[in-house]
Amino acid sequence: RMGNVMRGMSTESKVNTENLDASLKEEDMVVVLQDYPSPEISEPIYRMGEKLKVVAQEANWWRVRSLQTGKENYIPGSHIARVYHGWLFEGVERQKAEELLLLPVNRVGSFLVRESTRERGLYSLSVRHRSIKHYRIFRLDNSWYYISPRLTFQCLEDMINHYSDSADGLCCVLTSPCLSGTSQPPDASLGAPPVVMRHKETFSYEESCNDNVVSYGVRNSIAAYLSFAGDQDPSRMKSDNRKKKSKSLYVVPEHGLPNTDYDEDF
């Protein structure tokens, strides 16, 4: 439904869900996007950023229970967003992502991945730094993901794993999913656990950066195209491929990554 977001789960490979209620199924997790009811009407029952467990859904109204206060009541579906894997927020727009990340419970490096409200399968990474930074996540024809074409990932989970270990061109290392931390000074949280657990079958970054041009995922996509176009005239195909590569790929300078900020419209 949401693409190749995670690898197949196994006893050796699971997302770290220590901050989630043990009895809470992933599809039952939602986050409040704005105070309800509005403070102008009465004292809010649920506050923006509060995590809720879905009890029942009735048309446009959801019966929910707060994980923090235990309060159970109804809330409009427009005031909440589903959260998957602790960091994938469904249907959250850019401005709302910034509001959530600026809440006091978050810190430098807090992040979320948000799916476009206009088109399924389009994602952006939002990260709290000195300001909120946004990075468009691109997707190849072979369904691999990337922010910079120098490094591609088979699924979003692999991407989060990598950038939680190294900034590698982003504004900072990813430290914790949005709304999962506690209010504390940045230096007191340096020893925080990683966002997710590493797989034993770790992705080979040496292979992904072979020839210092493009990653394995990009080359894999090109190979698939060449195979498909195999019945064309060799000399013409070689010329066309050369032109196609010059449009879609670029060499990464040895002195570092280019700026990967992308000011998206969604």
N, C-alpha and C positions, 0 to 999 in steps of 0.2 A: 504493500500500500504506500509506503513512504520511501521505496527504493532500497538500494543496498546500503542502509545506514549502519548496521552492525554486522559483525561476523557471526557465524553460527555459534550459539552458546553451548558450552560444555562445562564439565566439572573443573577443567583447568583454565577456562577462559570466561570470566564473568565480569560485568561492569561493577565497580565498587558502589554499592548502594547503602553504605553504612548510615547515611544521613536520612534515609527513608524509613518510614514505619515498616516493621517486619511483615505485617499482615496486609500491607497496601499493595495491590496489584498495580502495575504500571499504567494500565488504561484507566484506573480510578483516580489518578493524580491530576489535579488542576491547580492553577495559581490565580489569585484575584488580580485583575488588571486595573481596577479602580474601586475606591471605597463604595460600599453599598450598605444601606442607602446613602445618598449624597449627604454630606455634613450640613448642607443648607436645609435639608428636609428633617433629619433627625440624627441622633448619634449612630454612626456606622456599626453594623453588626460584624462585617468583614472588612479588613483593611487591605489596601494595595500591597501585593507581595506575599500575602498570607497563603499558606498551602492548605488545600482542602481535599477531603476524601469524598468522592461521588457516592451518594447513597442511592439516588434514583434520578432519572431524567424524564421529565414530563413536558413534551413539546419544547417551548423556548425557555422553560424554567427547570432548574436543576436543584434537587435537594442534596445538600452537602453538609459535611461536618468538618469543623476546623481541627487541624492536627495540633494546634497550639492551645486553643481554649476548650475544645470539645463541643462548642456551640453548634447546634444543628438547625438549619433553616433553609429557605429557598433563596436562590439568586438567579438573575437573568443570565442566559448563556452568553450574552454579549459582554458580560463583566468578567469572564474567566477564560483561561486558555489551558488546553491539555499540555502536559509536559511528559516527554518520553526520555528514558535513560538519565534523567536528572538534568540534562542540558539542552535537549531539543524541544523548543517551544513552538507549538503549532499556531499559525495564524496571528503572530505578533508583528506589528508594524515597527518600522525603524524608531519612530518617536517614543513608542511605548517601551521598546527595548532599552532605550536610554533612561527612561524614568525608572524602570526596574533595576537597572545596574547601578543607578545613583543612590539607591536606598542604602541607609547606614549599615545594613547587615553585610553588604558586599565590600570588597577591597580591591586593590590593584591586582589585575590579572583575573578577576571574576569575569565569567563569559557566558554566553548562550549562543546556540545555533538556532536560527529562526527560519521557518519555511515561509516562502512568499504567500501573501494573502491573495495574490492574483493568479498564480499558476503553481500547481503542485510539482514538486521535484526541484524547485529553485530554492537555494539556501544562501544565507549570509551568516558570517561569524561576527558577533558584536563583543567587544572587549573593553573592560574598564581600565583606563590608564590615567594620564593627567586629564584627558577628556575621554569620551567614548569613541572608540575607533570601530569602523565597520569594514569588513572584507567580503567581497563577493566570492562565493564558492562556485567555481565553474565545473562543468561535467562533460567528459569526453563521450564520444560515440560508444565506447566500450564500457561506459558507466563508471569509470574511475573519476575521482574528484581531485581538484587542485585549486590553490589560491595563486601560487606561482607555478608555471609550467615546468620549472626545474625539478619539482618534486610532486609526484602524484600518489594518490592513495586509493586502495580498492574499496574502502568504505569510510564513512564519516568518523567512525570509531577510531580507525587507524590515524586519521588526521588529528583528532583530539589527543590521542596518545603521543604523537610526535611533538606537537606544539606545547604540550604540558611538560616536556623534557627540555625543549629548546625553542627560543623565540624564532630563530631562523628566518628573520626578515619581518616578523610581526612587531608590534610596539613593545611587547613584553611576553614572558612565558605565561601560559594559562595556568592559573593556580587553583581555582575551584569553580564549580557551576554556580550560576546566578542564584542567589537566595539560599545557598547551602551552608554558608559560613556563619560566623558569629562576630559581633562587633568587638574588634580588638585591634591594637596597634599593629601596623604592618610587620615590625621586627619581631613581634611575638608569634607570628604565624609562619615564620620561615621554615619551621620543621613540620609543616602540615603534610598529611599523607597525599600521595599523588591522586589525580582526578580519577584515573582508571587503572586497572591492573594490566601489566604487560602480558602479551601472549608469549608462549614458549617459541612459537613459530614467528619470531620477530621479523618484520619486513626489512629487507636489505637496502639500506640507504646508499651503500657503496654502489650497488647495482643500479639504483634509481638515478644516480648522478653520473653514470658512465659517459665518458667523452666530454663531461662538463657542458653538455648542450641541453638535453632534455631527459626526462625520467623514463623509467621502464613503461609506465602506463601510456605515455604519449607515443613511445616507439611501438608499443603493442597495437595501439589504435592505427598507426600508419601501416604496420604490417598487414593488418586486417584489410585495409583499403587496397593495398597493392595486390593482395591475393584476389580480391573481388574484381579488380581491373586487369587481371592477368591475360585476358583475351585481346587486349588492345595491342596496337603496333608498338613494339619495344622502344624504338627511338622516340616516338611521340609520347609514349607513356613516361619515359624518363624525363623528357622536357616538361611535361605537365606536372609531374611530381615535384620537380625542382621549383616550379613556380608556386605550387601549392604549399610547399614547405616554407618558402620565403614569406608567405602571407601569415602562416599560423604558428610558426615557431621562432624563437629567438635565442641567441647565445647569451648565457649568463656571464657577465663580466667576472673575472677572477677576483677582483677586489671586493665583491659583495653582491647582494641581491638588489634588484631595482626596487623602487617604491611599490608596494603591493596594495596600498590603499585604493579602494574603489568606491566612489560616491554613487551608490546605487539609487534607483528610483522607488524601490519598494521597501 
